[in-house]
Amino acid sequence: MWRTGHISGGNASYVEELYEKYLEDPSEVPDQWRSYFDTLPMVEGAIAPDISHQTVRDHFLLLSKNQSRVTPVSPASISADYERKQVAVGELINGYRRRGHLKATLDPLGLTEKPQVPILELDYHKLSAADLDTTFQTGTLFFGNREASLRDIIHVLEQTYCDSVGAEYMHIEDQAEQLWVQQRMESARSNPSFSDGVKRRILDRLIAAEGLEKYLHTKYPGTKRFGLEGGESFIPCMAELIHRAGSAGVVETVIGMAHRGRINVLVNLMGKDPAELFDEFEGR
């Protein structure tokens, strides 16, 4: 039974991964596993529930970065409650990274009601409004300062993950890729500063993409064309990727994509002659 059970050694890595997700956010695991983990007894002698490995790693990374600031203190001066809250702040930061996109402001008309996201609430982490002006170490958050008040930390997290840009990236298994996204979002608060030239280039691409879609819709109504309406930002995004790839020495680009938007890609990225495209629509 042990060798074939769901918690046997052969399934250990899978179960550990599920438990890690459960500790970060119980809603991320299937109901059956959540119920199973809920019934696990607390380890004898433990003074608090388990915390995720990610939180522990972040905490030790923080300690290693701040070794030069550590001074000998007597055990009596160490505040266990403060240390618990410091760990909780780390969990809150990871909560925003994992689930902040659910709270993002993606409806410009404000007609969609935002869902409640418990993992982003202070009381979920046993913090309160009384802690907002307490200074905590920012850990792995690309904040700019090693320490900040909880109020400022939350403000930065809200700007980065819950404003008009939502990003779901913590599922990326390659840690270097995950940190790449994380650093670029958090350091710019998801609001990068572009030069006027870059802004004009993006606008030109958007106008070209939208203009082609409107023309085809008007000129050839009812024709199957795999339109890109609503996703025109894909064109300037791809153009920027290709532009930067060329700057990095890439000499050939191969694009594999779904049907939707392929005509726009052919014309506005690959340089297909629009006149040739229109001839194809008219069967010439």
C-alpha positions as CSV (number, residue, x, y, z in Angstrom):
1,M,0.0,0.0,0.0
2,W,2.8,2.4,0.9
3,R,4.6,1.9,-2.4
4,T,1.4,2.6,-4.4
5,G,-0.2,5.2,-2.2
6,H,-0.7,8.8,-3.3
7,I,2.0,10.0,-0.8
8,S,4.5,7.2,-1.7
9,G,8.2,8.1,-2.3
10,G,7.7,8.1,-6.1
11,N,5.1,10.9,-5.8
12,A,7.1,12.9,-3.2
13,S,8.2,15.7,-5.5
14,Y,4.7,16.1,-6.9
15,V,3.1,16.2,-3.4
16,E,5.8,18.6,-2.1
17,E,5.1,20.9,-5.1
18,L,1.3,20.8,-4.3
19,Y,2.0,21.5,-0.6
20,E,4.2,24.5,-1.5
21,K,1.4,25.9,-3.6
22,Y,-1.1,25.2,-0.8
23,L,1.1,27.2,1.7
24,E,1.4,30.1,-0.7
25,D,-2.3,30.1,-1.6
26,P,-4.7,27.3,-0.7
27,S,-7.0,28.2,-3.7
28,E,-4.2,27.1,-6.1
29,V,-4.6,23.4,-5.4
30,P,-7.5,21.1,-6.2
31,D,-10.3,20.8,-3.6
32,Q,-9.3,17.2,-2.6
33,W,-5.7,18.1,-1.9
34,R,-6.7,21.3,0.0
35,S,-9.0,19.2,2.2
36,Y,-6.2,16.7,2.8
37,F,-3.7,19.4,3.7
38,D,-6.2,21.1,5.9
39,T,-6.4,18.0,8.1
40,L,-2.6,17.6,8.5
41,P,-1.7,17.9,12.2
42,M,0.7,20.6,13.4
43,V,4.2,19.3,14.2
44,E,4.7,18.8,17.9
45,G,6.4,21.8,19.5
46,A,5.7,24.1,16.5
47,I,4.4,27.6,17.5
48,A,3.0,28.5,14.1
49,P,1.7,26.8,10.9
50,D,4.1,25.8,8.1
51,I,5.3,28.4,5.7
52,S,6.4,27.9,2.1
53,H,10.0,27.1,1.1
54,Q,10.0,30.2,-1.1
55,T,9.3,32.4,1.9
56,V,12.1,30.7,3.8
57,R,14.5,31.1,0.9
58,D,13.7,34.8,0.5
59,H,14.2,35.3,4.2
60,F,17.6,33.7,4.3
61,L,18.6,35.6,1.1
62,L,17.6,38.7,2.9
63,L,19.8,37.8,5.9
64,S,22.8,37.1,3.7
65,K,22.4,40.5,2.0
66,N,22.3,42.2,5.4
67,Q,25.1,40.4,7.2
68,S,27.2,43.6,7.3
69,R,24.5,45.3,9.3
70,V,24.1,42.6,11.9
71,T,25.4,43.5,15.4
72,P,25.5,41.2,18.4
73,V,22.4,41.6,20.6
74,S,21.2,39.8,23.7
75,P,18.5,37.2,23.2
76,A,16.2,39.2,25.4
77,S,16.2,42.0,22.9
78,I,15.0,40.0,19.9
79,S,11.3,40.5,19.2
80,A,9.7,37.2,18.2
81,D,6.6,39.0,17.2
82,Y,8.5,41.4,14.9
83,E,10.3,38.4,13.2
84,R,7.0,36.7,12.6
85,K,5.6,39.9,11.0
86,Q,8.7,40.2,8.9
87,V,8.1,36.7,7.5
88,A,4.5,37.6,7.0
89,V,5.5,40.6,4.9
90,G,7.6,38.3,2.7
91,E,4.5,36.1,2.3
92,L,2.4,39.2,1.4
93,I,4.9,40.2,-1.3
94,N,4.9,36.7,-2.8
95,G,1.1,36.8,-2.6
96,Y,1.0,39.9,-4.8
97,R,3.4,38.3,-7.3
98,R,1.2,35.2,-7.5
99,R,-2.3,36.6,-7.4
100,G,-2.1,40.4,-7.8
101,H,-3.3,40.1,-11.4
102,L,-6.7,39.1,-10.1
103,K,-7.1,42.6,-8.6
104,A,-5.7,44.5,-11.6
105,T,-7.7,47.4,-13.1
106,L,-8.4,46.0,-16.5
107,D,-11.9,47.4,-17.2
108,P,-11.5,51.0,-18.3
109,L,-15.2,51.6,-17.8
110,G,-15.3,50.3,-14.3
111,L,-18.3,48.0,-14.9
112,T,-16.6,44.8,-13.8
113,E,-16.6,44.2,-10.0
114,K,-13.2,43.2,-8.8
115,P,-13.0,39.9,-7.0
116,Q,-12.0,39.5,-3.4
117,V,-8.4,38.1,-3.2
118,P,-7.9,37.0,0.4
119,I,-4.1,36.4,0.0
120,L,-3.7,40.2,-0.6
121,E,-5.4,41.1,2.7
122,L,-3.4,42.0,5.8
123,D,-5.4,39.8,8.1
124,Y,-4.7,36.8,5.9
125,H,-1.1,37.1,7.0
126,K,-2.0,38.0,10.6
127,L,-1.0,41.7,10.0
128,S,-3.2,44.7,10.7
129,A,-3.5,48.4,10.0
130,A,-1.5,49.0,13.2
131,D,1.5,47.6,11.3
132,L,1.3,50.0,8.3
133,D,3.8,52.5,9.6
134,T,6.2,49.8,10.9
135,T,9.5,49.5,9.0
136,F,10.3,46.1,7.5
137,Q,13.1,44.8,5.3
138,T,11.9,44.7,1.6
139,G,13.8,41.4,0.9
140,T,13.7,40.4,-2.7
141,L,11.3,43.2,-3.7
142,F,12.9,45.5,-6.3
143,F,12.0,48.5,-4.2
144,G,15.2,50.6,-4.2
145,N,15.6,50.6,-0.5
146,R,16.4,47.8,1.9
147,E,13.8,48.9,4.3
148,A,10.4,50.6,4.0
149,S,7.2,51.0,5.9
150,L,4.5,48.4,5.3
151,R,2.3,51.1,3.9
152,D,5.0,52.0,1.2
153,I,5.6,48.3,0.4
154,I,1.9,47.8,-0.2
155,H,1.7,50.9,-2.3
156,V,4.5,49.7,-4.6
157,L,2.9,46.3,-4.9
158,E,-0.4,47.8,-5.8
159,Q,1.2,50.0,-8.4
160,T,3.1,47.1,-9.9
161,Y,0.6,44.2,-9.9
162,C,-2.9,45.8,-9.4
163,D,-3.0,48.8,-11.6
164,S,-3.7,48.8,-15.4
165,V,-1.3,45.9,-16.0
166,G,-1.8,42.4,-14.7
167,A,0.9,39.8,-15.0
168,E,0.8,36.1,-14.1
169,Y,4.3,34.8,-14.2
170,M,5.1,32.9,-11.0
171,H,4.3,29.6,-12.7
172,I,7.5,29.9,-14.8
173,E,9.8,27.1,-13.8
174,D,13.0,28.7,-14.9
175,Q,14.0,30.9,-12.0
176,A,16.2,33.2,-14.1
177,E,13.3,33.9,-16.5
178,Q,10.9,34.4,-13.5
179,L,13.3,36.9,-11.9
180,W,13.8,38.6,-15.3
181,V,10.0,39.4,-15.5
182,Q,9.9,40.3,-11.8
183,Q,12.8,42.7,-11.9
184,R,11.5,44.6,-14.9
185,M,8.0,44.9,-13.5
186,E,8.9,45.9,-9.9
187,S,11.7,48.3,-10.7
188,A,9.5,50.3,-13.1
189,R,6.2,49.8,-11.1
190,S,4.8,48.3,-14.4
191,N,4.9,51.8,-15.8
192,P,8.1,52.0,-17.9
193,S,9.4,55.4,-19.1
194,F,9.6,55.5,-22.9
195,S,11.3,58.2,-25.0
196,D,9.1,60.3,-27.4
197,G,10.6,58.4,-30.3
198,V,9.7,55.0,-28.9
199,K,6.2,56.2,-28.0
200,R,5.7,57.4,-31.6
201,R,7.0,54.1,-33.0
202,I,4.5,52.2,-30.8
203,L,1.6,54.5,-31.8
204,D,2.5,54.1,-35.5
205,R,2.4,50.3,-35.2
206,L,-1.0,50.5,-33.4
207,I,-2.5,52.8,-36.0
208,A,-1.3,50.5,-38.8
209,A,-2.6,47.4,-37.1
210,E,-6.0,48.9,-36.3
211,G,-6.3,50.6,-39.7
212,L,-5.8,47.3,-41.6
213,E,-8.4,45.6,-39.5
214,K,-11.0,48.3,-40.1
215,Y,-10.3,48.4,-43.8
216,L,-10.6,44.6,-44.2
217,H,-13.8,44.6,-42.1
218,T,-15.4,47.3,-44.3
219,K,-14.1,46.2,-47.7
220,Y,-14.6,42.4,-47.3
221,P,-17.5,41.9,-44.7
222,G,-18.2,38.3,-43.9
223,T,-14.9,37.0,-45.3
224,K,-12.9,34.8,-43.0
225,R,-9.7,36.7,-42.3
226,F,-8.7,35.8,-38.7
227,G,-8.9,39.4,-37.5
228,L,-6.9,40.9,-34.6
229,E,-9.6,43.2,-33.3
230,G,-9.0,43.9,-29.6
231,G,-5.5,42.5,-29.7
232,E,-3.8,45.2,-31.9
233,S,-1.1,45.7,-29.2
234,F,0.3,42.4,-30.3
235,I,1.8,44.1,-33.4
236,P,3.9,46.7,-31.6
237,C,4.9,44.1,-29.1
238,M,6.2,41.7,-31.8
239,A,7.8,44.6,-33.6
240,E,9.7,45.6,-30.5
241,L,10.8,42.0,-29.9
242,I,12.2,41.7,-33.4
243,H,13.8,45.1,-33.2
244,R,15.6,44.2,-30.0
245,A,16.6,40.8,-31.3
246,G,18.2,42.4,-34.3
247,S,20.1,44.8,-31.9
248,A,21.4,41.7,-30.1
249,G,22.8,40.1,-33.2
250,V,19.9,37.9,-34.3
251,V,19.9,37.5,-38.1
252,E,16.8,35.2,-38.6
253,T,13.4,35.1,-36.9
254,V,10.9,32.2,-37.2
255,I,7.4,33.0,-36.1
256,G,4.9,30.2,-35.3
257,M,1.4,31.4,-34.4
258,A,-2.3,30.7,-34.4
259,H,-4.5,31.8,-37.2
260,R,-5.9,34.9,-35.5
261,G,-3.9,38.0,-36.5
262,R,-1.7,36.3,-39.1
263,I,-2.7,38.6,-41.9
264,N,-1.8,41.6,-39.8
265,V,1.5,40.1,-39.0
266,L,2.2,39.4,-42.6
267,V,1.5,43.0,-43.6
268,N,2.7,45.0,-40.7
269,L,5.7,42.9,-39.6
270,M,6.8,40.7,-42.5
271,G,6.3,43.4,-45.1
272,K,3.7,41.7,-47.3
273,D,2.4,44.1,-50.0
274,P,-1.2,45.1,-49.1
275,A,-2.1,45.3,-52.8
276,E,-1.1,41.6,-53.1
277,L,-3.2,40.8,-50.1
278,F,-6.3,42.6,-51.5
279,D,-5.8,40.7,-54.8
280,E,-5.9,37.4,-52.9
281,F,-9.2,38.5,-51.1
282,E,-10.7,39.2,-54.5
283,G,-9.5,35.9,-56.0
284,R,-7.2,37.4,-58.6
